[in-house]
């Protein structure tokens, strides 16, 4: 009954939609290169390693953006970083569209990656710090929903421009449009009350709280945040406290689970995988890719619908189990040769569906929830850097893995990593459903086992 009476203000809806556009940018960048790569290879003949560098160059930029962003977001606030992100993404997209050499294109992808690293860090923080705990999971899930929408949009853009002159240039340059929309939207929004209070801008924080939580005891909420901030005298001291290592370890571990179970081999190389499975022409592979994008988008609604009802860990167990089964089935389908191509397609569909309703949104939600407030910017930045570092290794090594070990063995390796991921979730990941950010931090401080949250 309480959840049904949860009041959601129009301002909170506007904040959620606008901030979630950051996910759209990340998803668009992830998906658009998969189709563009087919046609970039017609402009410049690239080896498998060169293709890996082109795809992963954006991830190099993402590591840079995420690493610098933690301190910047704590100093300048969440809103200013989102504005900077949109501007950088616009510049990078236009640079990609006008690239005249492969090195120029790779450099332009690094620029876009910087923006992706920044927004992947700051958007979930922005949403989690503004969302009421009762619906925090749902609101932060909007970021992942927008990310899947960005992937689907990029797949559709790839198909639209596939037969056009300068096809891959149009594909990559189209990313400037959603970045412009994000830039316009964020200019009309406020920074988060938690950050404002950390800078002693109490009146501004009170004003934001009144707009977003009109029916809540604002003064009590402000006092809770003040008490959390006062638990340590300075940021340097908090970083040295032992209790901080566990939430950071769990956050980095969740990033490992999300990436090293193979998701971005599917997202970045979907058309390539379908070509390997037996789909001979690029257009057929692009159509199949759009279908995968639709599944990815729709299944994210499952996470949004049930994450605050069932909790984070039950969905993680279900999703990881589905991914585990589909990875080994995909491995077997490649061993079957041409006759297994439709089994490969079905396996990829199940894999994407399982990921979209679990690891996709939940890892980012939980990382934004479990980090202590005083160093949330730094800790989230560390987790985001880890995410993109794992991403870089997986994406760069995927095509060489296929050449060295073969398709079947490569996906079986991801299956074994998924087994380890299930064990990590069971032993180390806490359930955060319905718990305030302040209570989560208190549990870490007291040394409570993650399994007993």
N, C-alpha and C positions, 0 to 999 in steps of 0.2 A: 504493500500500500504506500509505503514511503516513497519508493522509486516512482510510482505513478504520479505523485504530487510534486515531484521535483520540478521547480520552476526554471525555465530556460529563457533568459532575457533576449530580446532582439539583438542587443549589442554582442552577447556571447555567441550567437549564431553567426553574426557578421565576422567576428574575430576568427571563429573556427573555419569558416569558408575561405577567408582571405589567407590565413596562415597556411592552410592546407594546400594552397596553390604552390607552395614550395615543394611539396611532394610531386605535383604535376611536372615541375621542372626536372626533378631528379629522375622521374620515370621516363620522361621524354628523352632525356640524354641516354639513359640505359637502353631504350628500345630502338631509337632511330639509327644507331650505328649498325645494328644487326642487318637491316635492309640496305643501308647505304654502302656497307662493306662489299656487297655483291657487285656494285657498279663502280666503286673506287678501284676495285681490282681490274676493271676494264680500262681505267685511265692510267693506272700505274700497276704493273705486274709485281705483286708482293709475295714474299715467301710466307710460310705459316708463322714464323717468328715475327716477321715484319707486321703481319696482320694483328698478331697478339699485342705488339707494341702500340699500334694505332688504336686498338680498342682500349687497351689499359692506360694509354696516355692520360685520359680523363681522370683515371683513378689516381695517378701521380699527383695531378692538381688537387684532387679531393683530399689527399693526405695533407697537402700543404694548407689548404683552406681550413680543414678541421683542426689542425695543430695550432694555427694562429688564432682561430676563432674563439677558443675557450677563454683566453685571457681578454680578448677584445669584447666579447659579449658581457663579461663581468664588469668591464670598465665602462663601456659605452652603452650597454643595454641591448635588449633583444631586438627592438624595433629598428635601430640604426643598422644593425648587421643584416637584417632582412632587406632593407633598402639597398645596401651595398651589394648584396647577393644578386638582386634583380638587375642592377646596372652591369655587373660583371658578366652575367649570363647573356645579356643583350649584346655586349661587345664581342664576346666569344663566339656567339652564333653567327654574327655577321662576318667575323674573321674566317670562320669555317667555310662560309658560302663563297668567299672570294679567294680561297687558297689556290696558289699557283704551283706549289710544290708539295711533296709529301711531308717535308719537314715543317713547312708553314702550317699544314693541316694538323700535324701532331702538336705543334705549339699552341694552335688555336683550341684544340681539344683539352690541353692542359689548363688553359684559361677558363674554359667552361667547367672543368673539374674543380677548380678552386671554388667556384660558385656552388657547385653541388656539395662539396665538402662542408661549406659554411651553412647551407640551408638544411642539410641532413642533420646537422647538430642543433641549430637554433630553433627550427620550426617545432620539433617535438617538445623542447623546453618551453617555448612560448605557449604552446597549447596546454601542457601539463600544469604550468604555473597559473593559468587562468581558469582551468576547469574545476568544477566542484568534484569532490572525491567520489560521489555516487555515480557520476557519469563520465569520470575522467577517462576511463578506458575507451568509451565510445567516441569521445571528442578527439583524443589523440589518435584513434584509429582512422579518423578522417584523413590524416596525413598519408597513411599507407593506402587508403582508398584512392586518394588523389594521385599517388605514385602509380598505382595500377592503371588508373585512367590515363596518366601520361604515357605509360608503356603502350596501351591500346591505341591512343591517339597517334603515337609515333609509328606504329605498325600500319595504321590507316594512311598516314601521310606518305609512308614509304610506298604503299601500293598506288596512291594517287599520282605520285611523281615518277613511278618506275619507268614509264615509257616516254617521259618528257625529256626534252633537251636539257642538259645540265642537271640530270635527275638527282644525283646525290647532293649537289649544291643546294637545291631547293629543299631537300629533306633536312639537311643540317641547319640551314638558315631559318627554317620555320620555327625553331625554338625561341626566336626573339619575341614572338607574339605573346605566349603565356607569361613571359618574363615582364613584358610591358604591363599586362593586366595586374600582376602581383605588385609591381612598383606603384601603380596608381592606387590600388586598394590599401596597401600598408601605410600610405601617407596619411590616411584618415583615421588610423587606429592609435591606441595608446601602448606604452610599454607595460610590462607586468607589474602588479603591485608588490610582489616579492622582491623584484629587483629595485623598485623605487624605495621600498623600506630599507633595503640594504644600503642605499645611498642617503638615508635619512630624509627622504622626500615624502613625509608621512601624509601631508594634505593631498598630494597628487595621487598617492596610493588609495587613500580613502575615497577620492572622487571616482577612480576606476572601479573600485569594489562596489560602490553604490550603483554604478551603471550596469555592472555585470551580475551582481548578486543583490538585487533590490530588496529581497525578503530575508536576507541573512544578517546575523549580528556582526556587523562590520568591525566594530571595536574589538570584539573577542578574537576575531580572525587576525587582526593587526597585532594584537598582544601575543598571540601564539607564534607568529612569525618573528616578532621581536625577541621572544624568549629563545627561539631556536638560534637566531643570530647571535644572541648574547652568550650562548653556551661555550663560545670560544672567543678569546680576546682578539685574535688576528688570524688571517688566512694562513700564514706560514706555519703557525703552531698547529693548526688543524691538519695540515698535510702530513705532519710527522706523527700523528696519533695512530696507534696500531689498528684501532677499530675501523679506520677508513679503508684499509687495504681490502677487506672482505667485499664491500659493495663494488669497489673498482674491479676486483677480480671477477665477480659475478657478471658485471657489465661487459667486460672484455670477453668473458666466456660466452655470453649470449651472442656477441658479435661473431665469434668463431663458429658457433652453432648455425647462425643464420647464413653465413657465407660459405663455409667449408663443407656444407652438405650439398653444394653444387648449384645453387639457384642461378647464379649469374652465368654459368656455362649455358644454361637454358635461355636466359633472357638475351644475352649478348650474341649468342650463336644459334638461335632457333632456326633460321633459314638454312644455315650451314648443316645443322644436325639433320634436318629433314632431307637435305641433299644427300648426306651420308646414308640416310635410311632408305633412299631409293627414289625420291622425288627429283626428277631429272632437270626441270626448268625452274628458273627463278620465280616466275609468276605463281606457279603452283605452290612453291615453298612460302611465298609471301602470303597467299591466301590461308594456308595452314597456320601460319604465324598469327594472323588476325584472329583465328579461332582460339588460339592459346591465350591471346590478349583478352578476349571476351571472358574466358573462364577465369583468368586471373582477376579481372575486375569484379565479376559477379560473386566469386567466392569470398572476396574480402568483406562483403555484406554479412556473411555468416559470423565472422569475427566481431564485427560491429554489433550484431544483434545479441551475441551470447557472451562476450568477454566480461561484462559486468554482471551477468547472471550466473554463469557457470564458474567463472574465474579464469586466470591466465594459464595455470598449469594443466588443467584437464584438456584445454584446447591444444596446448603444446604436445601433450602425449598423443592425442589423436592425429595431429598433423604430422609429427615425426614418424609415427607408425605408417601412415599412408605414403610418406616420402620414401621410407625404407623399402617397402614392398614394391613401389613403382621403380625405384632405382635398380633393384635386382632384376625386375622384369624387363626393363629397358636394356640392361646388360645382356640378358638372354636373347632379346629380340635381335640385337646386332649379331650375335653368334649364329642366328638362323639365316642371315643373309637377306636376299630380296623378299623372301616369303614372310619376313617378320616386320615389314615396314609399317603395317597398320597396327601391329602390337606396339611398335615404337611410338606411334602417334598416341595411342591410348595411354601408354605409360607416362608420356610427357604431360598429357591432360590431367591424369590423376596426381602426378607430382606437383604440378602448378596449383591445382585445386587444394591439395593438402597444405602446401606452403602458404597460399593466400589466406587461408582461414586460421593460420597459426603463427609460424615464425615471422611472416611478413610484417604484420602490424604489431604483434605482441612483443617482439624483441625491442623495438624502438619505444614502445609504451613503457616496458619495465625498466629500461635503462634510464628513461626520463623520470621514473618514479623513485628508484632506489638510491639515487645519489644525494648525499647531504647538501643542504641548501648553501652553506657558506662556500663550498667549492664545487657547486653543481656545474658551473661553466667549465672549470678545469677538468672535472671527472668525466663529464659528457664528451668533452673534446678528446680525452684519452680513449674513451670507448669508440668514438667515431673514427679516430685515426686508426685504431685497431681494425675496425670494420673495413676501411678502405685498404689497409695494408693486406689483410687476408684476401680481399677482393682482387687486388693487383696480382698477388701470387697465383690465385686460381685462374683468373682470366688470361694472364700471360702464358701460363704453363699448359692450358687446356689443349690447344692444337698440337703442340709438341708431344703432349701425353698421348694423343690419338696416334701420332706417327710412330712413337716408340713402343707403346704397350697395346695399341689397338683400341677400338671403340668399346668392346665388351668389357675388357679389364678396367678401362678408365672409369666407367660408370659404376662398376662393382666397388672400386676404391671409395667413391662417394657414399656408397651404401654402407660400408664398414664404418666410415666416419659418422654416419647417422646413428649407428648403434651406440657409439661412444657419446654422442650428443644426448641420447635418451638417458643415459646414466648420469650425465652432468646435470640435466634438468631435475632429476629425481633427488640427487644428493645436495645440490648447491643453490638451486633457484627458489626464492621464497614466493609464497602466494601473496599478492598485494591487493586483491579485490576488496574494495570498500574500506581500505585503510588510508587515513590521511597521510600526506607526505611527511608531516611532523612526527606522526606515530611510527612510520617506517624508519625514520632516522633515529628515533629513540630506541627502537629494537636493535638496530645495528650497534648503537652506543653501549647498550647493556650486554652485548655479546650473545643475544638470543640466536639459536641455531636457525638458519634459513628455513628448515623444514617445519619449524614451530611458530612461524609468524602468524 
